[in-house]
Amino acid sequence: MARMCSICGKKRSVGHNISHANNKTKRTWQPNLQKVRARVEGSVRRVLVCTDCIHSGRIEKVA
């Protein structure tokens, strides 16, 4: 399973760590993904969803 939101498709972003001496090394930022039980296409499944989608109500959580 990829580290990607199954609703909006948010995935890692890439950039640089920049030191005080302006040395640049590659780094990544991972999205804040949570495993939630949600209703997807009429059935209840456990999916990886970013917190933005959870807060905005783009998914229907199931208890």
FISEDO-582468 format. One record per atom (N, C-alpha, C): residue in three letters; x, y, z; residue number from 1. Coordinates in nm, 4 decimals, always signed. Each point is the difference from the previous one (the first is absolute). Last residue first. Layout:
BEGIN
{res:ALA; X:X; Y:Y; Z:Z; n:NUM}
...
This chain:
BEGIN
{res:ALA; X:-1.8440; Y:+0.3761; Z:+1.2836; n:63}
{res:ALA; X:+0.0461; Y:-0.0373; Z:+0.1345; n:63}
{res:ALA; X:+0.0293; Y:-0.1465; Z:+0.0154; n:63}
{res:VAL; X:+0.0424; Y:+0.3329; Z:-0.4418; n:62}
{res:VAL; X:-0.0897; Y:-0.0995; Z:+0.0565; n:62}
{res:VAL; X:+0.0568; Y:-0.0432; Z:+0.1342; n:62}
{res:LYS; X:+0.0416; Y:+0.4537; Z:-0.3691; n:61}
{res:LYS; X:+0.0591; Y:-0.0938; Z:+0.0945; n:61}
{res:LYS; X:-0.1072; Y:-0.0928; Z:+0.0557; n:61}
{res:GLU; X:+0.0511; Y:+0.2816; Z:-0.4637; n:60}
{res:GLU; X:-0.1012; Y:-0.0311; Z:+0.1004; n:60}
{res:GLU; X:+0.0588; Y:-0.1062; Z:+0.0922; n:60}
{res:ILE; X:+0.2498; Y:+0.4074; Z:-0.3108; n:59}
{res:ILE; X:-0.0293; Y:-0.1427; Z:+0.0172; n:59}
{res:ILE; X:-0.1087; Y:-0.0145; Z:+0.1057; n:59}
{res:ARG; X:+0.1533; Y:+0.4272; Z:-0.1188; n:58}
{res:ARG; X:-0.0038; Y:-0.0625; Z:-0.1323; n:58}
{res:ARG; X:-0.0256; Y:-0.1502; Z:+0.0072; n:58}
{res:GLY; X:+0.0506; Y:+0.3765; Z:+0.3492; n:57}
{res:GLY; X:-0.1198; Y:-0.0817; Z:-0.0173; n:57}
{res:GLY; X:-0.0122; Y:-0.0622; Z:-0.1378; n:57}
{res:SER; X:+0.3527; Y:+0.2820; Z:+0.2277; n:56}
{res:SER; X:-0.0904; Y:+0.0676; Z:-0.0929; n:56}
{res:SER; X:-0.1265; Y:-0.0807; Z:-0.0270; n:56}
{res:HIS; X:+0.3530; Y:-0.1690; Z:+0.2842; n:55}
{res:HIS; X:-0.0552; Y:+0.1227; Z:+0.0581; n:55}
{res:HIS; X:-0.1017; Y:+0.0659; Z:-0.0907; n:55}
{res:ILE; X:+0.2325; Y:-0.3833; Z:-0.1586; n:54}
{res:ILE; X:-0.0805; Y:-0.0376; Z:+0.1156; n:54}
{res:ILE; X:-0.0690; Y:+0.1242; Z:+0.0569; n:54}
{res:CYS; X:+0.3079; Y:+0.0552; Z:-0.3515; n:53}
{res:CYS; X:-0.1236; Y:-0.0618; Z:-0.0491; n:53}
{res:CYS; X:-0.0914; Y:-0.0393; Z:+0.1152; n:53}
{res:ASP; X:+0.4254; Y:+0.1704; Z:+0.1058; n:52}
{res:ASP; X:-0.0785; Y:+0.1056; Z:-0.0662; n:52}
{res:ASP; X:-0.1331; Y:-0.0558; Z:-0.0485; n:52}
{res:THR; X:+0.3280; Y:-0.2911; Z:+0.1830; n:51}
{res:THR; X:-0.0811; Y:+0.0672; Z:+0.1007; n:51}
{res:THR; X:-0.0811; Y:+0.1148; Z:-0.0593; n:51}
{res:CYS; X:+0.1294; Y:-0.4351; Z:-0.2971; n:50}
{res:CYS; X:+0.0713; Y:+0.1108; Z:+0.0638; n:50}
{res:CYS; X:-0.0946; Y:+0.0733; Z:+0.0947; n:50}
{res:VAL; X:-0.0251; Y:-0.5337; Z:-0.1245; n:49}
{res:VAL; X:-0.0564; Y:+0.1298; Z:-0.0361; n:49}
{res:VAL; X:+0.0791; Y:+0.1086; Z:+0.0705; n:49}
{res:LEU; X:-0.0433; Y:-0.5676; Z:-0.1190; n:48}
{res:LEU; X:+0.0950; Y:+0.1027; Z:+0.0427; n:48}
{res:LEU; X:-0.0493; Y:+0.1341; Z:-0.0512; n:48}
{res:VAL; X:-0.3243; Y:-0.4399; Z:+0.1204; n:47}
{res:VAL; X:+0.0761; Y:+0.0712; Z:-0.1025; n:47}
{res:VAL; X:+0.0974; Y:+0.0973; Z:+0.0649; n:47}
{res:ARG; X:-0.3760; Y:-0.4397; Z:+0.0694; n:46}
{res:ARG; X:+0.1028; Y:+0.0744; Z:+0.0724; n:46}
{res:ARG; X:+0.0914; Y:+0.0640; Z:-0.1048; n:46}
{res:ARG; X:-0.5426; Y:-0.1221; Z:-0.0626; n:45}
{res:ARG; X:+0.1378; Y:-0.0453; Z:-0.0179; n:45}
{res:ARG; X:+0.0921; Y:+0.0840; Z:+0.0858; n:45}
{res:VAL; X:-0.5559; Y:-0.1184; Z:-0.1384; n:44}
{res:VAL; X:+0.0889; Y:+0.0520; Z:+0.1036; n:44}
{res:VAL; X:+0.1375; Y:-0.0604; Z:-0.0191; n:44}
{res:SER; X:-0.3860; Y:+0.1065; Z:-0.3936; n:43}
{res:SER; X:+0.0492; Y:-0.1007; Z:+0.0934; n:43}
{res:SER; X:+0.0964; Y:+0.0648; Z:+0.0993; n:43}
{res:GLY; X:-0.2169; Y:+0.2534; Z:-0.3545; n:42}
{res:GLY; X:-0.1045; Y:-0.0808; Z:+0.0603; n:42}
{res:GLY; X:+0.0459; Y:-0.1057; Z:+0.0977; n:42}
{res:GLU; X:+0.3040; Y:+0.3075; Z:-0.2261; n:41}
{res:GLU; X:-0.0832; Y:-0.0620; Z:-0.1035; n:41}
{res:GLU; X:-0.1010; Y:-0.0974; Z:+0.0600; n:41}
{res:VAL; X:+0.2808; Y:+0.1432; Z:+0.3660; n:40}
{res:VAL; X:+0.0536; Y:+0.0264; Z:-0.1331; n:40}
{res:VAL; X:-0.0826; Y:-0.0799; Z:-0.1005; n:40}
{res:ARG; X:+0.0250; Y:+0.1648; Z:+0.5506; n:39}
{res:ARG; X:-0.0895; Y:-0.0568; Z:-0.1005; n:39}
{res:ARG; X:+0.0493; Y:+0.0438; Z:-0.1370; n:39}
{res:ALA; X:+0.3250; Y:-0.0685; Z:+0.4395; n:38}
{res:ALA; X:-0.0864; Y:+0.0939; Z:-0.0707; n:38}
{res:ALA; X:-0.0872; Y:-0.0742; Z:-0.0996; n:38}
{res:ARG; X:+0.3973; Y:-0.0270; Z:+0.4202; n:37}
{res:ARG; X:-0.1074; Y:-0.0801; Z:-0.0572; n:37}
{res:ARG; X:-0.0981; Y:+0.0976; Z:-0.0619; n:37}
{res:VAL; X:+0.5374; Y:+0.1026; Z:+0.0588; n:36}
{res:VAL; X:-0.1350; Y:+0.0179; Z:+0.0511; n:36}
{res:VAL; X:-0.0952; Y:-0.0978; Z:-0.0659; n:36}
{res:LYS; X:+0.5547; Y:+0.1617; Z:+0.0771; n:35}
{res:LYS; X:-0.0842; Y:-0.1119; Z:-0.0421; n:35}
{res:LYS; X:-0.1371; Y:+0.0186; Z:+0.0627; n:35}
{res:GLN; X:+0.3558; Y:+0.4036; Z:-0.1324; n:34}
{res:GLN; X:-0.0591; Y:-0.0795; Z:+0.1069; n:34}
{res:GLN; X:-0.0787; Y:-0.1147; Z:-0.0619; n:34}
{res:LEU; X:+0.4123; Y:+0.4022; Z:-0.1295; n:33}
{res:LEU; X:-0.0999; Y:-0.0983; Z:-0.0398; n:33}
{res:LEU; X:-0.0462; Y:-0.0807; Z:+0.1206; n:33}
{res:ASN; X:+0.2832; Y:+0.4565; Z:-0.1565; n:32}
{res:ASN; X:-0.0511; Y:-0.0554; Z:+0.1255; n:32}
{res:ASN; X:-0.1164; Y:-0.0933; Z:-0.0334; n:32}
{res:PRO; X:+0.4277; Y:+0.0997; Z:-0.3396; n:31}
{res:PRO; X:-0.1305; Y:+0.0514; Z:+0.0429; n:31}
{res:PRO; X:-0.0439; Y:-0.0687; Z:+0.1295; n:31}
{res:GLN; X:+0.5234; Y:+0.0818; Z:-0.1287; n:30}
{res:GLN; X:-0.1069; Y:-0.0968; Z:-0.0171; n:30}
{res:GLN; X:-0.1330; Y:+0.0639; Z:+0.0426; n:30}
{res:TRP; X:+0.4980; Y:+0.1825; Z:-0.1949; n:29}
{res:TRP; X:-0.1066; Y:+0.0258; Z:+0.0960; n:29}
{res:TRP; X:-0.1103; Y:-0.0994; Z:-0.0292; n:29}
{res:THR; X:+0.5685; Y:+0.0074; Z:-0.1062; n:28}
{res:THR; X:-0.1394; Y:-0.0149; Z:-0.0412; n:28}
{res:THR; X:-0.0918; Y:+0.0381; Z:+0.1159; n:28}
{res:ARG; X:+0.5440; Y:+0.1038; Z:-0.2052; n:27}
{res:ARG; X:-0.0857; Y:-0.0474; Z:+0.1072; n:27}
{res:ARG; X:-0.1426; Y:-0.0105; Z:-0.0519; n:27}
{res:LYS; X:+0.5706; Y:+0.1021; Z:-0.1603; n:26}
{res:LYS; X:-0.1387; Y:-0.0347; Z:-0.0290; n:26}
{res:LYS; X:-0.0744; Y:-0.0432; Z:+0.1263; n:26}
{res:THR; X:+0.4074; Y:+0.3563; Z:+0.0077; n:25}
{res:THR; X:-0.0162; Y:-0.1442; Z:-0.0125; n:25}
{res:THR; X:-0.1485; Y:-0.0287; Z:-0.0190; n:25}
{res:LYS; X:+0.3804; Y:+0.4450; Z:-0.0043; n:24}
{res:LYS; X:-0.1336; Y:-0.0520; Z:-0.0268; n:24}
{res:LYS; X:+0.0036; Y:-0.1520; Z:-0.0133; n:24}
{res:ASN; X:+0.2856; Y:+0.4530; Z:+0.2322; n:23}
{res:ASN; X:+0.0102; Y:-0.1316; Z:-0.0628; n:23}
{res:ASN; X:-0.1406; Y:-0.0553; Z:-0.0159; n:23}
{res:ASN; X:+0.1346; Y:+0.4315; Z:+0.2093; n:22}
{res:ASN; X:-0.0720; Y:-0.0082; Z:-0.1272; n:22}
{res:ASN; X:+0.0299; Y:-0.1289; Z:-0.0767; n:22}
{res:ALA; X:+0.1305; Y:+0.1350; Z:+0.4579; n:21}
{res:ALA; X:+0.1030; Y:+0.0231; Z:-0.1016; n:21}
{res:ALA; X:-0.0572; Y:-0.0114; Z:-0.1415; n:21}
{res:HIS; X:-0.2752; Y:-0.0892; Z:+0.3711; n:20}
{res:HIS; X:+0.0429; Y:+0.1389; Z:+0.0180; n:20}
{res:HIS; X:+0.1061; Y:+0.0380; Z:-0.1032; n:20}
{res:SER; X:-0.3188; Y:-0.3911; Z:-0.1567; n:19}
{res:SER; X:+0.0767; Y:+0.0270; Z:+0.1214; n:19}
{res:SER; X:+0.0354; Y:+0.1493; Z:+0.0072; n:19}
{res:ILE; X:-0.4122; Y:-0.2925; Z:-0.2372; n:18}
{res:ILE; X:+0.1004; Y:+0.1030; Z:-0.0279; n:18}
{res:ILE; X:+0.0691; Y:+0.0362; Z:+0.1307; n:18}
{res:ASN; X:-0.3133; Y:-0.4112; Z:-0.2566; n:17}
{res:ASN; X:+0.0451; Y:+0.0517; Z:+0.1287; n:17}
{res:ASN; X:+0.1069; Y:+0.1017; Z:-0.0323; n:17}
{res:HIS; X:-0.3818; Y:-0.1172; Z:-0.3695; n:16}
{res:HIS; X:+0.1360; Y:-0.0029; Z:+0.0518; n:16}
{res:HIS; X:+0.0029; Y:+0.0344; Z:+0.1474; n:16}
{res:GLY; X:-0.4008; Y:-0.2466; Z:-0.3193; n:15}
{res:GLY; X:+0.0691; Y:+0.1283; Z:+0.0042; n:15}
{res:GLY; X:+0.1407; Y:-0.0182; Z:+0.0536; n:15}
{res:VAL; X:-0.5205; Y:-0.2590; Z:-0.1439; n:14}
{res:VAL; X:+0.1454; Y:-0.0089; Z:+0.0074; n:14}
{res:VAL; X:+0.0594; Y:+0.1392; Z:+0.0000; n:14}
{res:SER; X:-0.4921; Y:-0.2856; Z:+0.1358; n:13}
{res:SER; X:+0.0606; Y:+0.1057; Z:-0.0794; n:13}
{res:SER; X:+0.1487; Y:+0.0019; Z:+0.0300; n:13}
{res:ARG; X:-0.4326; Y:-0.3917; Z:+0.0282; n:12}
{res:ARG; X:+0.1164; Y:+0.0697; Z:+0.0539; n:12}
{res:ARG; X:+0.0449; Y:+0.1119; Z:-0.0921; n:12}
{res:LYS; X:-0.5075; Y:-0.1047; Z:-0.0454; n:11}
{res:LYS; X:+0.1120; Y:-0.0904; Z:+0.0242; n:11}
{res:LYS; X:+0.1204; Y:+0.0805; Z:+0.0456; n:11}
{res:LYS; X:-0.5834; Y:+0.0113; Z:-0.1170; n:10}
{res:LYS; X:+0.1163; Y:+0.0686; Z:+0.0569; n:10}
{res:LYS; X:+0.1094; Y:-0.1021; Z:+0.0287; n:10}
{res:GLY; X:-0.4622; Y:-0.0657; Z:-0.1841; n:9}
{res:GLY; X:+0.1230; Y:-0.0336; Z:-0.0712; n:9}
{res:GLY; X:+0.1240; Y:+0.0703; Z:+0.0515; n:9}
{res:CYS; X:-0.4923; Y:-0.0114; Z:+0.1436; n:8}
{res:CYS; X:+0.0476; Y:+0.1146; Z:-0.0786; n:8}
{res:CYS; X:+0.1298; Y:-0.0282; Z:-0.0751; n:8}
{res:ILE; X:-0.2231; Y:-0.3634; Z:+0.2408; n:7}
{res:ILE; X:-0.1060; Y:+0.0910; Z:-0.0413; n:7}
{res:ILE; X:+0.0538; Y:+0.1090; Z:-0.0932; n:7}
{res:SER; X:+0.2722; Y:-0.3388; Z:+0.2191; n:6}
{res:SER; X:-0.0846; Y:-0.0662; Z:-0.0983; n:6}
{res:SER; X:-0.1139; Y:+0.0891; Z:-0.0489; n:6}
{res:CYS; X:+0.5190; Y:+0.1148; Z:+0.1727; n:5}
{res:CYS; X:-0.1397; Y:+0.0113; Z:+0.0412; n:5}
{res:CYS; X:-0.0884; Y:-0.0610; Z:-0.1080; n:5}
{res:MET; X:+0.5079; Y:-0.1663; Z:+0.0885; n:4}
{res:MET; X:-0.0742; Y:+0.0997; Z:-0.0757; n:4}
{res:MET; X:-0.1444; Y:+0.0005; Z:+0.0484; n:4}
{res:ARG; X:+0.4420; Y:-0.2983; Z:+0.0293; n:3}
{res:ARG; X:-0.0278; Y:+0.1013; Z:+0.1015; n:3}
{res:ARG; X:-0.0673; Y:+0.1177; Z:-0.0688; n:3}
{res:ALA; X:-0.0423; Y:-0.5193; Z:-0.1756; n:2}
{res:ALA; X:+0.0799; Y:+0.1213; Z:-0.0099; n:2}
{res:ALA; X:-0.0368; Y:+0.0967; Z:+0.1119; n:2}
{res:MET; X:-0.0248; Y:-0.5497; Z:-0.0098; n:1}
{res:MET; X:-0.0838; Y:+0.1176; Z:+0.0000; n:1}
{res:MET; X:+0.0886; Y:+0.1243; Z:+0.0000; n:1}
